[in-house]
Amino acid sequence: MMKLLANIFRDGVVLQRDIPIKIWGKAEPLVSVELRFNDEIYETTATNNGTFEIIMPAKTFGGPHKISVSSGKEIEEIKDVLIGDVWICAGQSNMELPMHRVHRMFSDEIKEGLNPNIRQYHSPVTFDFHERKTELPDSDWISVKPGQTENFSATGYFFAKKLYEQHNVPIGLIMTAVGGTPVEAWMSREALADFPEALAQADECKQEGFVEGITEKEQKANEDWYEKLNKFDRGLHEKWFSEDFNDSDWKTLNLNTAWDEVTDLKASGSIWLRKTIEISEELVKKPASLILGCIIDADEVYVNGKLVGNTTYRYPPRDYKVTNLKPGENTISIRVIASHSTGGFIKDKAYKLLWEDSEILLDSDWRYKRSISCPSLDHLTFFYYKPTGTYNSMIVPLHPYAIKGVIWYQGESNTKDPHRYHEKFSSMIGDWRKNWNQGDFPFLYVGLANYSPKGGLMNWELLREEQRKALDVPNTEMIVAIDLGEHNDLHPLNKKGIGERLALAANRIAYGLDIVSSGPQIKIIERQANKLILHFDIQKSRLQLSEGSSVKELSICVDEIEISVEGVIDGETVIIETPYASIVTAISYAFIDDPTDANLYNELGLPAVPFKKSL
């Protein structure tokens, strides 16, 4: 049987309200195609290459509806069709991050949430450097209900939930995000016209056999590395994970210790850790989870000699169910695999054995021993990071699909070289709008959250400034997230705060509500004797401090010297008194990776937009 409709049109699909709706697919060449939407009938004829499209007039929100398409002897039907608002959820891992990763914070949402009017289509990860695809890979529309909510984008879920609460209109999310992707991966060749270095990478990936050759070579090296690691790992063969193994001659370690400060931990390879704890008979009867923060790079975790969980890369929080505890002594063993450099445990994360009403902290007094040292494994080449690849295969097939707008959470992967990010990002937005042919649809994006795992500069403040510059693009808004991140986690868990701020921006930009949707933004700075007066656009919401009596995280620059200062609120301005006012060359606010003391907000609790402004 021939499939007539494009993959995205399947049971549970959400179609955009109030504008013409395009339905497309493939049939036998030059054969007539009939589409029925409830009792309405639309007809066309397939082209010479078998493609067809039908444009239905705009529909009001509601449903469920039914669509059937027939051509010749073929017929296809999709049920439970809703008309509502469709949002593209794009970017990298913080957009992709699913609800099950935040279950510790939002377990009730996952277990009990039920709303068939909020749905998501998750486009599988794919790339293509040779052609622009017209079809997405197979996937399904899912809805908010137990067993499916956990697979929603967490940012997208809270965004959609808030919009539905406020507008009572079905919300469809098309999740097309890929962890680790820089902005260039989501740009067309036309959008990259002014960036020849990116086009050169795209051209290299187009060469016959280039991607396949590197992939095969790297996969072989990867397999060989792990084969040797496992072959020579004494811990595996001597069963260092067993309960009765004698570790009395091992050294001791606190999990918050930086491994690059310990001589015998400074290498790739395999390190084993063991800890024995006492557990009461009462606790043994209750469900338990082993919480082990984040581990660089991979781990295998054993409890009383039994493997209870493993993770193959560094970022996911380790959260393993434990069902084999016993009264008295219990032994936890961890095999840490440091593949790319020195390994370790992320400092200040939670390390504990957890019950619903009790916990045992596990960060201190672990015994450890290195099992094997070896050269670092080279990083794999992730080709979906390369320019144009994901755009061609994950965005182009969506161009005919009518949408309300885009929410975007990306930028972390451009912090290594933030130069000209705002030009690339602005070019991308313009190119997407041109190819969607829906005018300047709303484009809402997340300014990078606070993050600084080791306290050093990582260019996040420079990337945020580039994001701020992109606000010059019409019908855009950036939500500020410098108070929603975690200094030691690239993937902060408070996606509710992110999603709801995006929804606030959508209410103003997309739904036309007369509301304040952004925190204070710098307008102009004037000098006045020994004062610097910072004027803000406050969107009808007064300046206020989240804490303290003066504005923190302010700095002034005199030539290349940076001086920390404080300011006071005076109406719509912040005043800095300094004897250097006449020679200040620049002023910044919250212009560091992790501005933990930033305290300038508006009355709605929205933080001021970080900035650095020359005078």
C-alpha positions in Angstrom: 0.0 0.0 0.0 1.3 3.4 -1.0 1.6 6.1 1.7 0.0 9.2 0.4 0.5 11.8 3.1 3.8 13.3 4.3 4.9 11.7 7.6 3.9 14.6 9.8 0.3 14.1 8.9 -0.8 11.3 11.1 -3.3 10.6 13.9 -3.2 13.3 16.5 -1.8 16.0 14.2 -2.3 19.7 15.2 -2.8 22.1 12.3 -2.5 25.9 12.5 -5.7 27.8 12.9 -6.8 31.0 11.1 -4.5 30.8 8.1 -4.7 28.5 5.0 -3.5 25.0 5.7 -1.3 23.1 3.2 -1.6 19.3 3.1 0.9 17.5 0.8 2.2 14.1 -0.1 2.9 11.6 -2.9 0.6 9.7 -5.3 0.9 8.0 -8.7 1.9 10.7 -11.3 -0.9 12.6 -12.9 -3.6 10.7 -10.9 -6.3 12.7 -9.2 -6.2 13.2 -5.4 -9.2 13.8 -3.2 -9.0 15.1 0.4 -11.9 15.1 2.7 -11.9 17.2 5.8 -15.0 16.2 7.7 -17.7 16.9 5.1 -15.6 19.2 3.0 -14.0 17.9 -0.3 -10.8 19.3 -2.0 -9.3 17.9 -5.2 -6.1 18.2 -7.2 -3.9 16.1 -9.5 -0.5 14.7 -8.7 2.4 16.2 -10.7 4.6 14.4 -13.2 6.9 13.3 -10.3 3.9 12.2 -8.2 3.9 15.0 -5.6 0.7 16.8 -4.7 -0.5 19.6 -2.4 -3.9 20.8 -1.3 -4.5 24.1 0.4 -7.5 24.2 2.6 -9.0 27.6 3.7 -8.3 28.8 7.2 -10.1 27.0 10.0 -11.0 28.1 13.5 -9.6 26.2 16.5 -11.2 23.0 17.7 -11.6 19.3 16.9 -11.2 16.5 16.9 -11.6 16.2 13.1 -10.9 13.5 10.5 -9.0 13.8 7.3 -9.0 11.2 4.5 -7.0 11.2 1.3 -7.7 9.0 -1.7 -5.9 8.6 -5.0 -6.7 5.8 -7.4 -7.1 2.6 -5.3 -5.1 4.1 -2.4 -6.8 5.7 0.6 -5.3 7.0 3.9 -7.1 8.3 6.9 -5.9 10.3 9.9 -8.0 10.7 13.0 -8.1 13.0 16.1 -7.0 16.1 14.1 -6.9 19.3 16.1 -6.9 22.9 14.8 -4.9 25.2 17.1 -1.5 26.9 17.4 1.7 25.2 16.1 5.1 26.1 17.5 8.5 25.0 16.3 10.8 24.1 19.2 14.3 24.3 17.9 17.9 24.5 19.1 20.2 22.2 21.0 20.1 20.0 24.1 18.4 22.4 26.4 15.4 22.5 24.1 15.7 18.8 23.4 16.0 17.9 27.1 12.9 15.8 27.9 10.6 15.9 30.9 11.9 12.6 32.3 15.2 14.4 32.9 13.5 16.9 35.3 11.3 14.3 37.0 12.8 15.1 40.5 11.4 18.6 40.2 8.2 17.9 38.3 7.2 14.4 39.0 3.5 15.3 39.4 3.4 16.8 35.9 4.7 13.5 34.5 2.7 11.1 36.5 -0.6 12.9 36.7 -0.8 15.5 33.9 -3.6 14.9 31.4 -4.4 17.3 28.5 -5.1 15.8 25.1 -5.1 19.3 23.6 -1.3 19.7 24.1 0.7 17.6 21.6 4.2 17.1 20.3 5.8 15.7 17.2 9.5 14.9 17.8 11.5 14.9 14.6 14.3 12.2 14.7 17.9 13.5 14.4 19.1 13.4 10.9 21.3 15.4 8.5 22.1 15.7 4.8 24.7 17.8 3.1 23.8 16.8 -0.5 20.2 17.8 -0.9 17.3 19.5 0.8 14.9 16.8 2.1 11.2 17.1 1.5 10.2 14.5 4.1 10.8 14.1 7.8 11.6 10.6 9.2 8.8 8.6 10.8 7.6 9.8 14.2 4.3 10.2 16.0 2.2 12.9 17.7 2.0 12.3 21.4 -0.1 14.1 24.0 0.1 15.1 27.6 -0.8 11.9 29.5 1.0 9.4 31.7 3.5 7.4 29.7 3.9 10.1 27.0 4.5 13.4 28.9 7.9 12.2 29.9 9.0 12.4 26.3 8.0 16.0 25.8 10.6 18.7 25.5 10.5 20.1 29.1 10.9 23.7 27.8 8.2 23.1 25.2 5.9 21.4 27.7 5.8 24.3 30.2 5.5 26.8 27.3 2.5 25.0 25.9 0.9 24.4 29.2 1.0 28.1 30.1 -0.4 29.1 26.7 -3.2 26.6 26.9 -4.2 27.8 30.4 -4.4 31.3 29.1 -6.0 30.8 25.7 -7.7 27.5 25.8 -6.5 26.7 22.3 -4.9 23.4 21.3 -1.1 23.7 21.2 1.0 21.6 18.8 4.8 21.5 19.3 7.1 20.3 16.6 10.4 19.5 18.4 13.3 19.7 16.0 16.4 20.1 18.2 19.7 18.4 18.4 22.1 18.4 21.3 25.4 20.2 20.7 24.5 21.9 17.5 25.9 25.4 16.7 23.7 27.9 14.9 25.5 27.1 11.6 24.0 23.6 11.5 20.5 25.2 11.3 21.4 27.6 8.5 20.9 27.3 4.7 23.7 28.0 2.2 22.0 31.3 1.4 21.9 32.3 5.0 25.6 31.5 5.3 26.6 33.5 2.3 28.6 36.0 4.4 30.4 33.3 6.3 32.8 31.5 3.9 34.5 29.4 6.6 31.1 27.7 7.4 30.4 27.2 3.7 33.8 25.6 3.3 32.9 23.1 6.0 29.6 22.3 4.3 31.4 21.8 1.0 33.8 19.5 2.6 31.0 17.4 4.0 29.4 17.2 0.5 32.4 15.4 -0.9 31.7 11.9 -2.0 32.5 9.5 0.8 33.9 12.1 3.1 31.3 11.7 5.9 31.2 7.9 5.5 35.0 7.5 5.6 35.5 9.5 8.7 32.5 7.9 10.5 33.8 4.4 9.7 37.3 5.3 10.8 36.2 6.9 14.1 33.8 4.2 15.0 36.5 1.6 14.5 38.9 3.6 16.7 36.1 4.0 19.3 35.4 0.2 19.4 39.1 -0.6 19.6 39.6 1.8 22.5 36.7 0.3 24.6 37.7 -3.3 23.7 41.2 -2.7 25.0 39.9 -0.8 28.1 37.6 -3.7 29.0 40.3 -6.3 28.2 42.9 -4.8 30.5 40.6 -3.4 33.3 41.7 -5.4 36.3 38.6 -4.1 38.2 36.3 -6.0 35.8 38.3 -9.3 35.9 39.1 -9.2 39.6 35.5 -8.2 40.4 36.3 -5.0 42.3 32.5 -4.5 42.4 31.8 -7.6 44.5 30.7 -7.2 48.1 33.6 -9.2 49.7 36.4 -7.5 47.7 39.1 -6.2 50.1 39.7 -2.5 49.4 41.5 -1.7 52.6 44.7 -0.6 50.9 42.9 1.8 48.5 43.2 5.6 49.0 40.2 7.8 50.0 38.5 10.5 48.2 35.6 13.1 48.5 33.4 13.1 45.4 33.7 16.9 45.3 37.5 16.7 44.8 38.7 18.0 41.4 40.4 15.1 39.8 42.8 17.3 37.9 44.3 18.2 41.3 45.1 14.6 42.2 48.2 13.1 40.5 47.0 9.5 40.2 43.6 10.6 38.7 45.1 12.8 36.0 44.6 10.5 33.0 42.1 8.8 30.8 41.2 5.2 31.6 39.3 3.4 34.4 39.0 4.3 38.1 37.0 2.3 40.6 35.4 3.7 43.8 33.8 1.8 46.6 31.9 2.8 49.7 30.2 0.8 52.4 27.2 2.1 54.3 24.8 0.9 57.0 21.1 0.8 56.2 18.3 0.0 58.6 15.8 -2.7 58.2 13.0 -0.2 58.0 14.7 1.7 55.0 15.4 -1.5 53.1 11.7 -2.1 52.8 11.1 1.2 50.9 11.9 2.2 47.3 15.3 3.8 47.0 17.2 5.7 44.3 20.9 6.2 44.0 21.6 9.9 43.1 25.1 10.4 41.7 25.1 13.9 40.2 27.0 14.0 36.9 30.1 12.0 36.1 32.8 12.6 33.6 32.6 10.7 31.3 30.8 7.5 31.8 30.0 5.1 34.6 28.8 1.7 35.7 27.3 1.5 39.2 27.0 -1.6 41.3 25.2 -2.2 44.6 26.1 -5.3 46.5 27.8 -6.7 43.4 24.8 -6.1 41.1 24.8 -3.6 38.3 22.1 -1.1 38.9 22.7 1.5 36.2 25.1 2.9 33.7 25.4 6.1 31.6 27.6 6.5 28.6 28.3 10.2 28.6 28.8 13.0 31.1 25.7 15.2 31.1 22.7 13.2 32.3 22.0 13.2 36.0 22.7 9.8 37.5 19.5 8.6 39.1 19.4 4.8 39.5 16.7 2.7 41.1 18.0 0.3 43.7 16.1 -2.8 44.6 18.7 -5.1 46.3 19.5 -3.2 49.5 19.8 -5.3 52.7 19.8 -4.5 56.4 23.3 -3.7 57.7 26.3 -3.2 55.4 25.8 -2.4 51.7 28.5 -1.8 49.2 28.3 0.7 46.4 30.9 0.4 43.6 31.4 2.8 40.7 33.5 2.2 37.7 34.3 5.7 36.2 35.5 5.7 32.6 37.3 8.8 31.6 37.6 8.6 27.9 38.6 12.0 26.7 40.8 13.4 29.5 40.7 13.5 33.3 37.4 12.3 34.7 35.6 13.1 37.9 32.4 14.0 39.6 30.8 17.4 39.1 31.3 19.5 42.2 28.3 20.5 44.4 25.8 18.1 42.8 23.7 15.8 44.9 25.4 12.5 45.9 23.1 10.4 48.0 20.9 7.4 48.5 17.4 8.7 48.5 14.1 7.5 49.9 10.8 9.4 49.9 11.3 10.6 53.5 15.0 9.9 54.2 18.4 10.1 52.6 22.0 9.1 53.2 24.7 11.5 51.9 27.4 9.9 49.9 29.9 12.6 48.9 32.7 11.7 51.3 34.9 8.9 52.3 35.1 6.8 49.1 37.9 4.4 48.6 39.4 4.5 45.1 42.0 2.9 42.9 43.0 3.4 39.3 42.7 0.2 37.3 44.0 1.3 33.9 45.6 4.4 32.3 45.5 4.9 28.6 45.7 7.5 25.9 42.6 9.7 25.5 40.0 8.7 23.0 39.6 11.2 20.2 36.2 12.9 20.1 33.9 11.6 17.4 33.0 14.0 14.6 29.3 14.8 15.0 28.3 15.6 11.5 25.0 17.0 12.5 27.0 19.8 14.1 28.3 20.8 10.6 26.8 23.8 8.7 23.6 23.2 6.7 23.2 19.5 7.6 20.4 19.6 10.1 18.8 22.5 8.3 18.5 20.5 5.1 16.9 17.5 6.7 15.0 18.8 9.8 13.9 22.3 8.8 13.3 22.3 5.1 10.7 19.5 5.2 8.7 21.8 7.6 8.6 24.8 5.3 5.1 24.1 3.9 3.7 23.5 7.4 1.7 26.4 8.7 2.9 27.6 12.1 2.3 30.2 14.8 6.0 30.8 15.5 9.3 29.5 16.8 10.8 29.1 20.2 14.6 28.7 20.2 17.0 27.6 22.9 20.6 27.5 21.5 23.9 29.2 21.8 26.0 27.1 24.2 27.8 25.5 21.3 28.8 28.9 19.9 30.5 30.1 23.1 33.9 28.9 21.9 33.7 31.5 19.2 30.9 34.0 19.8 32.2 36.5 17.3 29.5 37.4 14.8 26.9 35.1 16.3 24.2 37.8 16.2 24.8 38.2 12.5 24.5 34.5 11.9 21.5 34.2 14.1 19.8 37.2 12.5 20.5 35.8 9.1 19.0 32.4 10.1 15.8 34.0 11.4 15.4 36.0 8.2 16.0 33.0 6.0 13.6 30.8 7.9 10.9 33.4 7.6 11.6 33.8 3.9 11.3 30.1 3.2 8.2 29.6 5.4 6.6 32.4 3.5 4.5 33.4 6.5 5.9 36.9 7.0 7.7 37.9 10.2 6.3 35.2 12.4 7.2 35.4 16.1 10.7 34.2 16.9 11.3 33.9 20.7 14.6 32.8 22.1 16.4 32.1 25.4 19.4 34.1 26.4 21.9 31.7 27.9 21.4 30.8 31.5 24.1 31.3 34.2 26.8 28.7 34.1 30.4 28.6 35.3 31.5 25.1 36.5 35.0 26.1 37.5 34.5 29.9 38.0 36.5 30.8 34.9 35.4 32.8 31.9 33.8 30.7 29.2 32.5 33.5 26.9 28.9 33.0 27.9 28.6 36.7 28.6 29.9 37.5 25.1 27.3 35.1 23.6 24.5 36.7 25.6 25.5 40.1 24.3 25.4 38.7 20.7 21.9 37.4 21.5 20.9 40.8 22.8 22.0 42.4 19.6 19.7 40.1 17.6 16.7 41.9 19.2 17.1 44.4 16.4 15.3 41.7 14.2 11.6 42.6 14.1 9.0 40.5 16.0 11.6 38.8 18.2 12.0 38.6 21.9 14.8 37.2 24.2 13.9 35.9 27.6 16.6 36.3 30.2 17.6 33.2 32.2 20.6 34.3 34.2 18.7 33.4 37.4 17.3 30.1 36.2 20.6 28.2 35.5 22.9 26.2 37.7 26.5 27.2 37.9 27.7 23.5 37.6 25.3 22.1 35.1 25.0 22.9 31.4 21.4 21.6 31.5 19.6 23.4 34.3 16.5 21.7 35.5 14.2 24.6 36.0 12.6 24.4 32.5 9.3 25.6 34.0 10.8 29.0 34.5 12.2 29.0 30.9 9.0 27.8 29.3 6.7 30.2 31.2 8.9 33.2 30.3 8.8 32.1 26.7 5.0 32.0 27.0 4.9 35.5 28.5 6.9 36.7 25.5 4.5 34.8 23.2 1.5 36.5 24.8 2.9 39.9 23.8 4.5 39.2 20.5 2.2 36.4 19.0 -1.1 37.0 20.8 -1.0 40.8 20.9 -1.6 41.2 24.7 -0.7 44.6 26.2 1.6 43.2 28.8 5.1 43.5 30.1 7.0 40.5 28.9 10.7 41.4 29.4 12.9 42.7 32.2 14.5 46.2 32.0 16.7 46.8 29.0 19.4 49.5 28.8 18.6 52.4 26.5 21.2 55.2 27.0 23.8 56.2 29.5 24.6 59.8 30.3 27.4 61.4 32.3 26.6 64.1 34.9 29.5 65.4 37.0 30.6 62.4 39.1 27.6 60.3 38.1 26.7 57.9 35.4 23.0 57.6 34.8 21.7 54.5 33.2 18.3 54.9 31.5 16.2 51.7 31.0 13.3 50.7 28.9 11.0 49.3 31.6 7.9 48.4 29.7 5.6 50.1 32.3 7.0 48.0 35.2 9.1 49.8 37.7 12.7 48.9 38.5 13.2 47.0 41.8 15.8 44.9 43.5 15.4 41.2 44.2 17.5 41.7 47.4 19.8 44.2 49.0 19.7 48.0 48.8 22.0 48.6 45.8 22.4 47.2 42.3 25.1 44.6 42.1 27.1 43.1 39.3 27.8 46.5 37.7 31.3 47.3 36.3 32.8 50.4 34.7 35.8 50.3 32.4 38.5 52.9 32.3 40.5 52.1 29.2 41.3 48.4 29.8 40.8 48.5 33.6 37.6 47.1 34.9 36.2 48.3 38.3 33.3 46.8 40.2 30.8 49.4 41.3 27.3 49.5 42.7 24.3 51.6 41.7 21.0 52.9 43.2 17.6 53.0 41.6 16.1 56.4 40.9 12.8 56.0 39.0 13.5 54.6 35.6 17.3 55.0 36.0 20.2 53.5 37.9 22.7 55.9 39.2 26.4 55.1 39.7 28.5 57.6 41.6 32.2 57.4 40.8 35.1 59.9 40.6 36.0 58.3 37.2 32.7 59.2 35.5 34.3 61.6 33.0 36.8 59.0 31.8 34.7 55.8 31.8 34.8 54.0 28.5 32.2 51.3 29.0 29.7 50.1 31.5 28.4 46.5 32.0 25.8 44.7 34.0 25.8 41.0 34.8 28.5 40.6 32.2 30.1 37.4 33.5 29.3 33.7 32.9 27.5 33.2 36.2 26.2 36.6 37.6 25.0 35.1 40.8 24.6 38.5 42.5 22.6 40.2 39.7 19.6 41.7 41.5 18.1 44.3 39.1 14.5 43.2 38.2 11.1 44.7 37.4 8.0 44.5 39.5 7.0 41.3 37.8 10.1 39.5 38.8 11.7 39.6 35.4 15.5 40.2 35.4 17.2 43.0 33.6 18.9 42.1 30.4 22.7 41.8 30.8 24.7 44.3 28.7 28.0 45.9 28.0 27.8 49.3 26.5 30.6 51.6 25.3 30.5 55.3 26.1 
